[in-house]
Amino acid sequence: DESHFEVFNRKNKSFVRRLPSESDKPFNFQPRVQGDGGSINIWGIMTGKGVGPLVFYDGRMNGQSYIGVIEPVLLSFIEK
């Protein structure tokens, strides 16, 4: 499976439940950075035989680049 994680400046809204007395506490605020803040893409595998390695990759993938990234890792995992 693959996942995309945003480091800062999340594009989705996040909601926080807090008491009225906690509204100005620092833990209720998320840090912001100028620009995009960065993101990371990760691919990993889990099977009945165990958990495989994580693969970190940049940018979007089409089918051919997806195979190129995971094929060496997947084949070595299957061979074990």
mmCIF file of the N, C-alpha and C atoms, coordinates in Angstrom:
data_MODEL
# 
_entry.id   MODEL 
# 
loop_
_atom_site.group_PDB 
_atom_site.id 
_atom_site.type_symbol 
_atom_site.label_atom_id 
_atom_site.label_alt_id 
_atom_site.label_comp_id 
_atom_site.label_asym_id 
_atom_site.label_entity_id 
_atom_site.label_seq_id 
_atom_site.pdbx_PDB_ins_code 
_atom_site.Cartn_x 
_atom_site.Cartn_y 
_atom_site.Cartn_z 
_atom_site.occupancy 
_atom_site.B_iso_or_equiv 
_atom_site.pdbx_formal_charge 
_atom_site.auth_seq_id 
_atom_site.auth_comp_id 
_atom_site.auth_asym_id 
_atom_site.auth_atom_id 
_atom_site.pdbx_PDB_model_num 
ATOM 1   N N  . ASP A 1 1  ? 0.846   -1.173  0.000   1.00 0.00 ? 1  ASP A N  1 
ATOM 2   C CA . ASP A 1 1  ? 0.000   0.000   0.000   1.00 0.00 ? 1  ASP A CA 1 
ATOM 3   C C  . ASP A 1 1  ? 0.890   1.233   0.000   1.00 0.00 ? 1  ASP A C  1 
ATOM 4   N N  . GLU A 1 2  ? 0.367   2.328   -0.514  1.00 0.00 ? 2  GLU A N  1 
ATOM 5   C CA . GLU A 1 2  ? 1.129   3.567   -0.492  1.00 0.00 ? 2  GLU A CA 1 
ATOM 6   C C  . GLU A 1 2  ? 0.341   4.649   0.236   1.00 0.00 ? 2  GLU A C  1 
ATOM 7   N N  . SER A 1 3  ? 1.073   5.600   0.827   1.00 0.00 ? 3  SER A N  1 
ATOM 8   C CA . SER A 1 3  ? 0.455   6.702   1.564   1.00 0.00 ? 3  SER A CA 1 
ATOM 9   C C  . SER A 1 3  ? 1.219   7.984   1.315   1.00 0.00 ? 3  SER A C  1 
ATOM 10  N N  . HIS A 1 4  ? 0.516   9.101   1.442   1.00 0.00 ? 4  HIS A N  1 
ATOM 11  C CA . HIS A 1 4  ? 1.080   10.435  1.262   1.00 0.00 ? 4  HIS A CA 1 
ATOM 12  C C  . HIS A 1 4  ? 0.901   11.185  2.582   1.00 0.00 ? 4  HIS A C  1 
ATOM 13  N N  . PHE A 1 5  ? 1.974   11.768  3.086   1.00 0.00 ? 5  PHE A N  1 
ATOM 14  C CA . PHE A 1 5  ? 1.924   12.505  4.345   1.00 0.00 ? 5  PHE A CA 1 
ATOM 15  C C  . PHE A 1 5  ? 2.402   13.928  4.122   1.00 0.00 ? 5  PHE A C  1 
ATOM 16  N N  . GLU A 1 6  ? 1.646   14.905  4.612   1.00 0.00 ? 6  GLU A N  1 
ATOM 17  C CA . GLU A 1 6  ? 2.049   16.304  4.534   1.00 0.00 ? 6  GLU A CA 1 
ATOM 18  C C  . GLU A 1 6  ? 2.733   16.681  5.831   1.00 0.00 ? 6  GLU A C  1 
ATOM 19  N N  . VAL A 1 7  ? 3.888   17.342  5.718   1.00 0.00 ? 7  VAL A N  1 
ATOM 20  C CA . VAL A 1 7  ? 4.677   17.661  6.897   1.00 0.00 ? 7  VAL A CA 1 
ATOM 21  C C  . VAL A 1 7  ? 4.112   18.876  7.623   1.00 0.00 ? 7  VAL A C  1 
ATOM 22  N N  . PHE A 1 8  ? 3.899   19.965  6.922   1.00 0.00 ? 8  PHE A N  1 
ATOM 23  C CA . PHE A 1 8  ? 3.281   21.167  7.482   1.00 0.00 ? 8  PHE A CA 1 
ATOM 24  C C  . PHE A 1 8  ? 2.246   21.666  6.489   1.00 0.00 ? 8  PHE A C  1 
ATOM 25  N N  . ASN A 1 9  ? 1.456   22.638  6.908   1.00 0.00 ? 9  ASN A N  1 
ATOM 26  C CA . ASN A 1 9  ? 0.454   23.261  6.037   1.00 0.00 ? 9  ASN A CA 1 
ATOM 27  C C  . ASN A 1 9  ? -0.468  22.221  5.412   1.00 0.00 ? 9  ASN A C  1 
ATOM 28  N N  . ARG A 1 10 ? -1.063  21.426  6.267   1.00 0.00 ? 10 ARG A N  1 
ATOM 29  C CA . ARG A 1 10 ? -1.974  20.390  5.787   1.00 0.00 ? 10 ARG A CA 1 
ATOM 30  C C  . ARG A 1 10 ? -3.083  21.011  4.960   1.00 0.00 ? 10 ARG A C  1 
ATOM 31  N N  . LYS A 1 11 ? -3.461  20.337  3.901   1.00 0.00 ? 11 LYS A N  1 
ATOM 32  C CA . LYS A 1 11 ? -4.515  20.842  3.033   1.00 0.00 ? 11 LYS A CA 1 
ATOM 33  C C  . LYS A 1 11 ? -5.902  20.545  3.601   1.00 0.00 ? 11 LYS A C  1 
ATOM 34  N N  . ASN A 1 12 ? -5.994  19.566  4.456   1.00 0.00 ? 12 ASN A N  1 
ATOM 35  C CA . ASN A 1 12 ? -7.271  19.221  5.074   1.00 0.00 ? 12 ASN A CA 1 
ATOM 36  C C  . ASN A 1 12 ? -7.424  19.967  6.388   1.00 0.00 ? 12 ASN A C  1 
ATOM 37  N N  . LYS A 1 13 ? -8.650  20.284  6.716   1.00 0.00 ? 13 LYS A N  1 
ATOM 38  C CA . LYS A 1 13 ? -8.912  20.928  8.002   1.00 0.00 ? 13 LYS A CA 1 
ATOM 39  C C  . LYS A 1 13 ? -8.732  19.914  9.118   1.00 0.00 ? 13 LYS A C  1 
ATOM 40  N N  . SER A 1 14 ? -8.297  20.392  10.251  1.00 0.00 ? 14 SER A N  1 
ATOM 41  C CA . SER A 1 14 ? -8.250  19.524  11.420  1.00 0.00 ? 14 SER A CA 1 
ATOM 42  C C  . SER A 1 14 ? -9.046  20.188  12.530  1.00 0.00 ? 14 SER A C  1 
ATOM 43  N N  . PHE A 1 15 ? -9.699  19.377  13.298  1.00 0.00 ? 15 PHE A N  1 
ATOM 44  C CA . PHE A 1 15 ? -10.546 19.872  14.365  1.00 0.00 ? 15 PHE A CA 1 
ATOM 45  C C  . PHE A 1 15 ? -9.983  19.431  15.705  1.00 0.00 ? 15 PHE A C  1 
ATOM 46  N N  . VAL A 1 16 ? -10.097 20.308  16.680  1.00 0.00 ? 16 VAL A N  1 
ATOM 47  C CA . VAL A 1 16 ? -9.564  20.040  18.010  1.00 0.00 ? 16 VAL A CA 1 
ATOM 48  C C  . VAL A 1 16 ? -10.683 20.227  19.020  1.00 0.00 ? 16 VAL A C  1 
ATOM 49  N N  . ARG A 1 17 ? -10.856 19.255  19.896  1.00 0.00 ? 17 ARG A N  1 
ATOM 50  C CA . ARG A 1 17 ? -11.807 19.403  21.004  1.00 0.00 ? 17 ARG A CA 1 
ATOM 51  C C  . ARG A 1 17 ? -11.029 19.884  22.206  1.00 0.00 ? 17 ARG A C  1 
ATOM 52  N N  . ARG A 1 18 ? -11.512 20.925  22.821  1.00 0.00 ? 18 ARG A N  1 
ATOM 53  C CA . ARG A 1 18 ? -10.812 21.489  23.970  1.00 0.00 ? 18 ARG A CA 1 
ATOM 54  C C  . ARG A 1 18 ? -11.808 22.164  24.896  1.00 0.00 ? 18 ARG A C  1 
ATOM 55  N N  . LEU A 1 19 ? -11.374 22.353  26.110  1.00 0.00 ? 19 LEU A N  1 
ATOM 56  C CA . LEU A 1 19 ? -12.175 23.084  27.083  1.00 0.00 ? 19 LEU A CA 1 
ATOM 57  C C  . LEU A 1 19 ? -12.063 24.577  26.796  1.00 0.00 ? 19 LEU A C  1 
ATOM 58  N N  . PRO A 1 20 ? -13.073 25.362  27.151  1.00 0.00 ? 20 PRO A N  1 
ATOM 59  C CA . PRO A 1 20 ? -12.985 26.807  26.930  1.00 0.00 ? 20 PRO A CA 1 
ATOM 60  C C  . PRO A 1 20 ? -11.739 27.428  27.575  1.00 0.00 ? 20 PRO A C  1 
ATOM 61  N N  . SER A 1 21 ? -11.318 26.899  28.701  1.00 0.00 ? 21 SER A N  1 
ATOM 62  C CA . SER A 1 21 ? -10.140 27.449  29.381  1.00 0.00 ? 21 SER A CA 1 
ATOM 63  C C  . SER A 1 21 ? -8.833  27.104  28.658  1.00 0.00 ? 21 SER A C  1 
ATOM 64  N N  . GLU A 1 22 ? -8.885  26.198  27.669  1.00 0.00 ? 22 GLU A N  1 
ATOM 65  C CA . GLU A 1 22 ? -7.679  25.780  26.953  1.00 0.00 ? 22 GLU A CA 1 
ATOM 66  C C  . GLU A 1 22 ? -7.547  26.418  25.572  1.00 0.00 ? 22 GLU A C  1 
ATOM 67  N N  . SER A 1 23 ? -8.429  27.344  25.220  1.00 0.00 ? 23 SER A N  1 
ATOM 68  C CA . SER A 1 23 ? -8.468  27.850  23.847  1.00 0.00 ? 23 SER A CA 1 
ATOM 69  C C  . SER A 1 23 ? -7.188  28.545  23.396  1.00 0.00 ? 23 SER A C  1 
ATOM 70  N N  . ASP A 1 24 ? -6.430  29.134  24.313  1.00 0.00 ? 24 ASP A N  1 
ATOM 71  C CA . ASP A 1 24 ? -5.211  29.846  23.905  1.00 0.00 ? 24 ASP A CA 1 
ATOM 72  C C  . ASP A 1 24 ? -3.931  29.087  24.255  1.00 0.00 ? 24 ASP A C  1 
ATOM 73  N N  . LYS A 1 25 ? -4.038  27.824  24.607  1.00 0.00 ? 25 LYS A N  1 
ATOM 74  C CA . LYS A 1 25 ? -2.856  27.030  24.953  1.00 0.00 ? 25 LYS A CA 1 
ATOM 75  C C  . LYS A 1 25 ? -2.095  26.640  23.677  1.00 0.00 ? 25 LYS A C  1 
ATOM 76  N N  . PRO A 1 26 ? -0.769  26.625  23.732  1.00 0.00 ? 26 PRO A N  1 
ATOM 77  C CA . PRO A 1 26 ? 0.040   26.340  22.535  1.00 0.00 ? 26 PRO A CA 1 
ATOM 78  C C  . PRO A 1 26 ? -0.241  24.985  21.888  1.00 0.00 ? 26 PRO A C  1 
ATOM 79  N N  . PHE A 1 27 ? -0.638  23.972  22.659  1.00 0.00 ? 27 PHE A N  1 
ATOM 80  C CA . PHE A 1 27 ? -0.854  22.654  22.064  1.00 0.00 ? 27 PHE A CA 1 
ATOM 81  C C  . PHE A 1 27 ? -2.087  22.610  21.170  1.00 0.00 ? 27 PHE A C  1 
ATOM 82  N N  . ASN A 1 28 ? -2.891  23.663  21.144  1.00 0.00 ? 28 ASN A N  1 
ATOM 83  C CA . ASN A 1 28 ? -4.061  23.722  20.275  1.00 0.00 ? 28 ASN A CA 1 
ATOM 84  C C  . ASN A 1 28 ? -3.749  24.291  18.893  1.00 0.00 ? 28 ASN A C  1 
ATOM 85  N N  . PHE A 1 29 ? -2.521  24.690  18.644  1.00 0.00 ? 29 PHE A N  1 
ATOM 86  C CA . PHE A 1 29 ? -2.162  25.330  17.384  1.00 0.00 ? 29 PHE A CA 1 
ATOM 87  C C  . PHE A 1 29 ? -1.164  24.474  16.612  1.00 0.00 ? 29 PHE A C  1 
ATOM 88  N N  . GLN A 1 30 ? -1.310  24.467  15.303  1.00 0.00 ? 30 GLN A N  1 
ATOM 89  C CA . GLN A 1 30 ? -0.373  23.754  14.451  1.00 0.00 ? 30 GLN A CA 1 
ATOM 90  C C  . GLN A 1 30 ? 0.607   24.755  13.855  1.00 0.00 ? 30 GLN A C  1 
ATOM 91  N N  . PRO A 1 31 ? 1.894   24.398  13.819  1.00 0.00 ? 31 PRO A N  1 
ATOM 92  C CA . PRO A 1 31 ? 2.870   25.309  13.222  1.00 0.00 ? 31 PRO A CA 1 
ATOM 93  C C  . PRO A 1 31 ? 2.630   25.448  11.721  1.00 0.00 ? 31 PRO A C  1 
ATOM 94  N N  . ARG A 1 32 ? 2.935   26.607  11.180  1.00 0.00 ? 32 ARG A N  1 
ATOM 95  C CA . ARG A 1 32 ? 2.803   26.863  9.751   1.00 0.00 ? 32 ARG A CA 1 
ATOM 96  C C  . ARG A 1 32 ? 4.148   27.320  9.209   1.00 0.00 ? 32 ARG A C  1 
ATOM 97  N N  . VAL A 1 33 ? 4.409   27.013  7.974   1.00 0.00 ? 33 VAL A N  1 
ATOM 98  C CA . VAL A 1 33 ? 5.621   27.480  7.318   1.00 0.00 ? 33 VAL A CA 1 
ATOM 99  C C  . VAL A 1 33 ? 5.227   28.125  5.999   1.00 0.00 ? 33 VAL A C  1 
ATOM 100 N N  . GLN A 1 34 ? 6.074   29.019  5.517   1.00 0.00 ? 34 GLN A N  1 
ATOM 101 C CA . GLN A 1 34 ? 5.802   29.612  4.216   1.00 0.00 ? 34 GLN A CA 1 
ATOM 102 C C  . GLN A 1 34 ? 6.110   28.588  3.143   1.00 0.00 ? 34 GLN A C  1 
ATOM 103 N N  . GLY A 1 35 ? 5.375   28.657  2.081   1.00 0.00 ? 35 GLY A N  1 
ATOM 104 C CA . GLY A 1 35 ? 5.562   27.677  1.019   1.00 0.00 ? 35 GLY A CA 1 
ATOM 105 C C  . GLY A 1 35 ? 4.716   26.451  1.284   1.00 0.00 ? 35 GLY A C  1 
ATOM 106 N N  . ASP A 1 36 ? 5.087   25.380  0.667   1.00 0.00 ? 36 ASP A N  1 
ATOM 107 C CA . ASP A 1 36 ? 4.279   24.164  0.730   1.00 0.00 ? 36 ASP A CA 1 
ATOM 108 C C  . ASP A 1 36 ? 4.486   23.380  2.013   1.00 0.00 ? 36 ASP A C  1 
ATOM 109 N N  . GLY A 1 37 ? 5.656   23.467  2.618   1.00 0.00 ? 37 GLY A N  1 
ATOM 110 C CA . GLY A 1 37 ? 5.915   22.733  3.841   1.00 0.00 ? 37 GLY A CA 1 
ATOM 111 C C  . GLY A 1 37 ? 6.459   21.347  3.618   1.00 0.00 ? 37 GLY A C  1 
ATOM 112 N N  . GLY A 1 38 ? 6.246   20.794  2.458   1.00 0.00 ? 38 GLY A N  1 
ATOM 113 C CA . GLY A 1 38 ? 6.816   19.495  2.136   1.00 0.00 ? 38 GLY A CA 1 
ATOM 114 C C  . GLY A 1 38 ? 5.874   18.342  2.398   1.00 0.00 ? 38 GLY A C  1 
ATOM 115 N N  . SER A 1 39 ? 6.159   17.264  1.734   1.00 0.00 ? 39 SER A N  1 
ATOM 116 C CA . SER A 1 39 ? 5.382   16.046  1.912   1.00 0.00 ? 39 SER A CA 1 
ATOM 117 C C  . SER A 1 39 ? 6.287   14.859  1.604   1.00 0.00 ? 39 SER A C  1 
ATOM 118 N N  . ILE A 1 40 ? 5.796   13.705  1.960   1.00 0.00 ? 40 ILE A N  1 
ATOM 119 C CA . ILE A 1 40 ? 6.569   12.486  1.734   1.00 0.00 ? 40 ILE A CA 1 
ATOM 120 C C  . ILE A 1 40 ? 5.605   11.392  1.290   1.00 0.00 ? 40 ILE A C  1 
ATOM 121 N N  . ASN A 1 41 ? 6.067   10.564  0.388   1.00 0.00 ? 41 ASN A N  1 
ATOM 122 C CA . ASN A 1 41 ? 5.290   9.426   -0.091  1.00 0.00 ? 41 ASN A CA 1 
ATOM 123 C C  . ASN A 1 41 ? 5.999   8.149   0.332   1.00 0.00 ? 41 ASN A C  1 
ATOM 124 N N  . ILE A 1 42 ? 5.225   7.198   0.815   1.00 0.00 ? 42 ILE A N  1 
ATOM 125 C CA . ILE A 1 42 ? 5.797   5.955   1.330   1.00 0.00 ? 42 ILE A CA 1 
ATOM 126 C C  . ILE A 1 42 ? 5.010   4.766   0.783   1.00 0.00 ? 42 ILE A C  1 
ATOM 127 N N  . TRP A 1 43 ? 5.728   3.736   0.376   1.00 0.00 ? 43 TRP A N  1 
ATOM 128 C CA . TRP A 1 43 ? 5.117   2.470   -0.019  1.00 0.00 ? 43 TRP A CA 1 
ATOM 129 C C  . TRP A 1 43 ? 5.631   1.392   0.922   1.00 0.00 ? 43 TRP A C  1 
ATOM 130 N N  . GLY A 1 44 ? 4.755   0.489   1.332   1.00 0.00 ? 44 GLY A N  1 
ATOM 131 C CA . GLY A 1 44 ? 5.148   -0.610  2.202   1.00 0.00 ? 44 GLY A CA 1 
ATOM 132 C C  . GLY A 1 44 ? 4.298   -1.836  1.930   1.00 0.00 ? 44 GLY A C  1 
ATOM 133 N N  . ILE A 1 45 ? 4.718   -2.950  2.493   1.00 0.00 ? 45 ILE A N  1 
ATOM 134 C CA . ILE A 1 45 ? 4.003   -4.209  2.282   1.00 0.00 ? 45 ILE A CA 1 
ATOM 135 C C  . ILE A 1 45 ? 3.868   -4.964  3.599   1.00 0.00 ? 45 ILE A C  1 
ATOM 136 N N  . MET A 1 46 ? 2.698   -5.578  3.784   1.00 0.00 ? 46 MET A N  1 
ATOM 137 C CA . MET A 1 46 ? 2.445   -6.468  4.920   1.00 0.00 ? 46 MET A CA 1 
ATOM 138 C C  . MET A 1 46 ? 1.802   -7.731  4.370   1.00 0.00 ? 46 MET A C  1 
ATOM 139 N N  . THR A 1 47 ? 2.272   -8.865  4.828   1.00 0.00 ? 47 THR A N  1 
ATOM 140 C CA . THR A 1 47 ? 1.681   -10.140 4.417   1.00 0.00 ? 47 THR A CA 1 
ATOM 141 C C  . THR A 1 47 ? 1.515   -11.018 5.648   1.00 0.00 ? 47 THR A C  1 
ATOM 142 N N  . GLY A 1 48 ? 0.978   -12.188 5.438   1.00 0.00 ? 48 GLY A N  1 
ATOM 143 C CA . GLY A 1 48 ? 0.866   -13.145 6.526   1.00 0.00 ? 48 GLY A CA 1 
ATOM 144 C C  . GLY A 1 48 ? 2.221   -13.626 7.019   1.00 0.00 ? 48 GLY A C  1 
ATOM 145 N N  . LYS A 1 49 ? 3.254   -13.437 6.208   1.00 0.00 ? 49 LYS A N  1 
ATOM 146 C CA . LYS A 1 49 ? 4.606   -13.850 6.585   1.00 0.00 ? 49 LYS A CA 1 
ATOM 147 C C  . LYS A 1 49 ? 5.403   -12.739 7.254   1.00 0.00 ? 49 LYS A C  1 
ATOM 148 N N  . GLY A 1 50 ? 4.841   -11.547 7.325   1.00 0.00 ? 50 GLY A N  1 
ATOM 149 C CA . GLY A 1 50 ? 5.554   -10.465 8.003   1.00 0.00 ? 50 GLY A CA 1 
ATOM 150 C C  . GLY A 1 50 ? 5.435   -9.130  7.292   1.00 0.00 ? 50 GLY A C  1 
ATOM 151 N N  . VAL A 1 51 ? 6.182   -8.180  7.821   1.00 0.00 ? 51 VAL A N  1 
ATOM 152 C CA . VAL A 1 51 ? 6.175   -6.808  7.317   1.00 0.00 ? 51 VAL A CA 1 
ATOM 153 C C  . VAL A 1 51 ? 7.432   -6.590  6.488   1.00 0.00 ? 51 VAL A C  1 
ATOM 154 N N  . GLY A 1 52 ? 7.264   -5.979  5.334   1.00 0.00 ? 52 GLY A N  1 
ATOM 155 C CA . GLY A 1 52 ? 8.400   -5.699  4.458   1.00 0.00 ? 52 GLY A CA 1 
ATOM 156 C C  . GLY A 1 52 ? 8.968   -4.315  4.700   1.00 0.00 ? 52 GLY A C  1 
ATOM 157 N N  . PRO A 1 53 ? 9.959   -3.933  3.909   1.00 0.00 ? 53 PRO A N  1 
ATOM 158 C CA . PRO A 1 53 ? 10.596  -2.632  4.065   1.00 0.00 ? 53 PRO A CA 1 
ATOM 159 C C  . PRO A 1 53 ? 9.703   -1.501  3.561   1.00 0.00 ? 53 PRO A C  1 
ATOM 160 N N  . LEU A 1 54 ? 10.013  -0.287  3.998   1.00 0.00 ? 54 LEU A N  1 
ATOM 161 C CA . LEU A 1 54 ? 9.334   0.903   3.499   1.00 0.00 ? 54 LEU A CA 1 
ATOM 162 C C  . LEU A 1 54 ? 10.159  1.501   2.375   1.00 0.00 ? 54 LEU A C  1 
ATOM 163 N N  . VAL A 1 55 ? 9.475   2.013   1.360   1.00 0.00 ? 55 VAL A N  1 
ATOM 164 C CA . VAL A 1 55 ? 10.133  2.674   0.237   1.00 0.00 ? 55 VAL A CA 1 
ATOM 165 C C  . VAL A 1 55 ? 9.645   4.114   0.204   1.00 0.00 ? 55 VAL A C  1 
ATOM 166 N N  . PHE A 1 56 ? 10.565  5.066   0.258   1.00 0.00 ? 56 PHE A N  1 
ATOM 167 C CA . PHE A 1 56 ? 10.241  6.484   0.196   1.00 0.00 ? 56 PHE A CA 1 
ATOM 168 C C  . PHE A 1 56 ? 10.477  6.957   -1.235  1.00 0.00 ? 56 PHE A C  1 
ATOM 169 N N  . TYR A 1 57 ? 9.521   7.705   -1.792  1.00 0.00 ? 57 TYR A N  1 
ATOM 170 C CA . TYR A 1 57 ? 9.664   8.187   -3.164  1.00 0.00 ? 57 TYR A CA 1 
ATOM 171 C C  . TYR A 1 57 ? 9.110   9.597   -3.283  1.00 0.00 ? 57 TYR A C  1 
ATOM 172 N N  . ASP A 1 58 ? 9.573   10.306  -4.314  1.00 0.00 ? 58 ASP A N  1 
ATOM 173 C CA . ASP A 1 58 ? 9.159   11.690  -4.557  1.00 0.00 ? 58 ASP A CA 1 
ATOM 174 C C  . ASP A 1 58 ? 8.128   11.750  -5.671  1.00 0.00 ? 58 ASP A C  1 
ATOM 175 N N  . GLY A 1 59 ? 7.246   12.712  -5.558  1.00 0.00 ? 59 GLY A N  1 
ATOM 176 C CA . GLY A 1 59 ? 6.317   13.014  -6.637  1.00 0.00 ? 59 GLY A CA 1 
ATOM 177 C C  . GLY A 1 59 ? 5.237   11.981  -6.844  1.00 0.00 ? 59 GLY A C  1 
ATOM 178 N N  . ARG A 1 60 ? 4.475   12.226  -7.899  1.00 0.00 ? 60 ARG A N  1 
ATOM 179 C CA . ARG A 1 60 ? 3.401   11.307  -8.267  1.00 0.00 ? 60 ARG A CA 1 
ATOM 180 C C  . ARG A 1 60 ? 3.965   10.157  -9.090  1.00 0.00 ? 60 ARG A C  1 
ATOM 181 N N  . MET A 1 61 ? 3.236   9.068   -9.094  1.00 0.00 ? 61 MET A N  1 
ATOM 182 C CA . MET A 1 61 ? 3.691   7.901   -9.844  1.00 0.00 ? 61 MET A CA 1 
ATOM 183 C C  . MET A 1 61 ? 2.647   7.470   -10.857 1.00 0.00 ? 61 MET A C  1 
ATOM 184 N N  . ASN A 1 62 ? 3.138   7.065   -12.009 1.00 0.00 ? 62 ASN A N  1 
ATOM 185 C CA . ASN A 1 62 ? 2.272   6.359   -12.946 1.00 0.00 ? 62 ASN A CA 1 
ATOM 186 C C  . ASN A 1 62 ? 2.590   4.870   -12.796 1.00 0.00 ? 62 ASN A C  1 
ATOM 187 N N  . GLY A 1 63 ? 1.954   4.040   -13.562 1.00 0.00 ? 63 GLY A N  1 
ATOM 188 C CA . GLY A 1 63 ? 2.145   2.599   -13.410 1.00 0.00 ? 63 GLY A CA 1 
ATOM 189 C C  . GLY A 1 63 ? 3.577   2.146   -13.616 1.00 0.00 ? 63 GLY A C  1 
ATOM 190 N N  . GLN A 1 64 ? 4.243   2.701   -14.633 1.00 0.00 ? 64 GLN A N  1 
ATOM 191 C CA . GLN A 1 64 ? 5.607   2.280   -14.945 1.00 0.00 ? 64 GLN A CA 1 
ATOM 192 C C  . GLN A 1 64 ? 6.589   2.689   -13.849 1.00 0.00 ? 64 GLN A C  1 
ATOM 193 N N  . SER A 1 65 ? 6.491   3.926   -13.351 1.00 0.00 ? 65 SER A N  1 
ATOM 194 C CA . SER A 1 65 ? 7.412   4.358   -12.290 1.00 0.00 ? 65 SER A CA 1 
ATOM 195 C C  . SER A 1 65 ? 7.113   3.623   -10.982 1.00 0.00 ? 65 SER A C  1 
ATOM 196 N N  . TYR A 1 66 ? 5.845   3.297   -10.746 1.00 0.00 ? 66 TYR A N  1 
ATOM 197 C CA . TYR A 1 66 ? 5.465   2.533   -9.556  1.00 0.00 ? 66 TYR A CA 1 
ATOM 198 C C  . TYR A 1 66 ? 6.159   1.170   -9.557  1.00 0.00 ? 66 TYR A C  1 
ATOM 199 N N  . ILE A 1 67 ? 6.097   0.498   -10.679 1.00 0.00 ? 67 ILE A N  1 
ATOM 200 C CA . ILE A 1 67 ? 6.750   -0.812  -10.795 1.00 0.00 ? 67 ILE A CA 1 
ATOM 201 C C  . ILE A 1 67 ? 8.256   -0.675  -10.635 1.00 0.00 ? 67 ILE A C  1 
ATOM 202 N N  . GLY A 1 68 ? 8.833   0.371   -11.230 1.00 0.00 ? 68 GLY A N  1 
ATOM 203 C CA . GLY A 1 68 ? 10.273  0.580   -11.123 1.00 0.00 ? 68 GLY A CA 1 
ATOM 204 C C  . GLY A 1 68 ? 10.747  0.806   -9.703  1.00 0.00 ? 68 GLY A C  1 
ATOM 205 N N  . VAL A 1 69 ? 9.917   1.441   -8.882  1.00 0.00 ? 69 VAL A N  1 
ATOM 206 C CA . VAL A 1 69 ? 10.293  1.711   -7.489  1.00 0.00 ? 69 VAL A CA 1 
ATOM 207 C C  . VAL A 1 69 ? 10.128  0.467   -6.621  1.00 0.00 ? 69 VAL A C  1 
ATOM 208 N N  . ILE A 1 70 ? 9.008   -0.237  -6.760  1.00 0.00 ? 70 ILE A N  1 
ATOM 209 C CA . ILE A 1 70 ? 8.736   -1.333  -5.817  1.00 0.00 ? 70 ILE A CA 1 
ATOM 210 C C  . ILE A 1 70 ? 9.270   -2.690  -6.255  1.00 0.00 ? 70 ILE A C  1 
ATOM 211 N N  . GLU A 1 71 ? 9.512   -2.865  -7.553  1.00 0.00 ? 71 GLU A N  1 
ATOM 212 C CA . GLU A 1 71 ? 9.903   -4.195  -8.036  1.00 0.00 ? 71 GLU A CA 1 
ATOM 213 C C  . GLU A 1 71 ? 11.137  -4.765  -7.332  1.00 0.00 ? 71 GLU A C  1 
ATOM 214 N N  . PRO A 1 72 ? 12.255  -4.026  -7.227  1.00 0.00 ? 72 PRO A N  1 
ATOM 215 C CA . PRO A 1 72 ? 13.429  -4.615  -6.570  1.00 0.00 ? 72 PRO A CA 1 
ATOM 216 C C  . PRO A 1 72 ? 13.179  -4.957  -5.100  1.00 0.00 ? 72 PRO A C  1 
ATOM 217 N N  . VAL A 1 73 ? 12.441  -4.107  -4.425  1.00 0.00 ? 73 VAL A N  1 
ATOM 218 C CA . VAL A 1 73 ? 12.161  -4.329  -3.005  1.00 0.00 ? 73 VAL A CA 1 
ATOM 219 C C  . VAL A 1 73 ? 11.204  -5.496  -2.837  1.00 0.00 ? 73 VAL A C  1 
ATOM 220 N N  . LEU A 1 74 ? 10.176  -5.520  -3.646  1.00 0.00 ? 74 LEU A N  1 
ATOM 221 C CA . LEU A 1 74 ? 9.169   -6.572  -3.549  1.00 0.00 ? 74 LEU A CA 1 
ATOM 222 C C  . LEU A 1 74 ? 9.765   -7.940  -3.873  1.00 0.00 ? 74 LEU A C  1 
ATOM 223 N N  . LEU A 1 75 ? 10.566  -8.013  -4.912  1.00 0.00 ? 75 LEU A N  1 
ATOM 224 C CA . LEU A 1 75 ? 11.163  -9.297  -5.283  1.00 0.00 ? 75 LEU A CA 1 
ATOM 225 C C  . LEU A 1 75 ? 12.092  -9.826  -4.193  1.00 0.00 ? 75 LEU A C  1 
ATOM 226 N N  . SER A 1 76 ? 12.907  -8.950  -3.602  1.00 0.00 ? 76 SER A N  1 
ATOM 227 C CA . SER A 1 76 ? 13.799  -9.419  -2.530  1.00 0.00 ? 76 SER A CA 1 
ATOM 228 C C  . SER A 1 76 ? 13.002  -9.839  -1.295  1.00 0.00 ? 76 SER A C  1 
ATOM 229 N N  . PHE A 1 77 ? 11.873  -9.181  -1.038  1.00 0.00 ? 77 PHE A N  1 
ATOM 230 C CA . PHE A 1 77 ? 11.020  -9.551  0.095   1.00 0.00 ? 77 PHE A CA 1 
ATOM 231 C C  . PHE A 1 77 ? 10.376  -10.917 -0.140  1.00 0.00 ? 77 PHE A C  1 
ATOM 232 N N  . ILE A 1 78 ? 9.915   -11.154 -1.355  1.00 0.00 ? 78 ILE A N  1 
ATOM 233 C CA . ILE A 1 78 ? 9.269   -12.424 -1.683  1.00 0.00 ? 78 ILE A CA 1 
ATOM 234 C C  . ILE A 1 78 ? 10.262  -13.579 -1.601  1.00 0.00 ? 78 ILE A C  1 
ATOM 235 N N  . GLU A 1 79 ? 11.502  -13.335 -2.008  1.00 0.00 ? 79 GLU A N  1 
ATOM 236 C CA . GLU A 1 79 ? 12.520  -14.388 -2.016  1.00 0.00 ? 79 GLU A CA 1 
ATOM 237 C C  . GLU A 1 79 ? 12.935  -14.834 -0.618  1.00 0.00 ? 79 GLU A C  1 
ATOM 238 N N  . LYS A 1 80 ? 12.728  -14.004 0.384   1.00 0.00 ? 80 LYS A N  1 
ATOM 239 C CA . LYS A 1 80 ? 13.147  -14.350 1.756   1.00 0.00 ? 80 LYS A CA 1 
ATOM 240 C C  . LYS A 1 80 ? 12.262  -15.401 2.364   1.00 0.00 ? 80 LYS A C  1 
# 
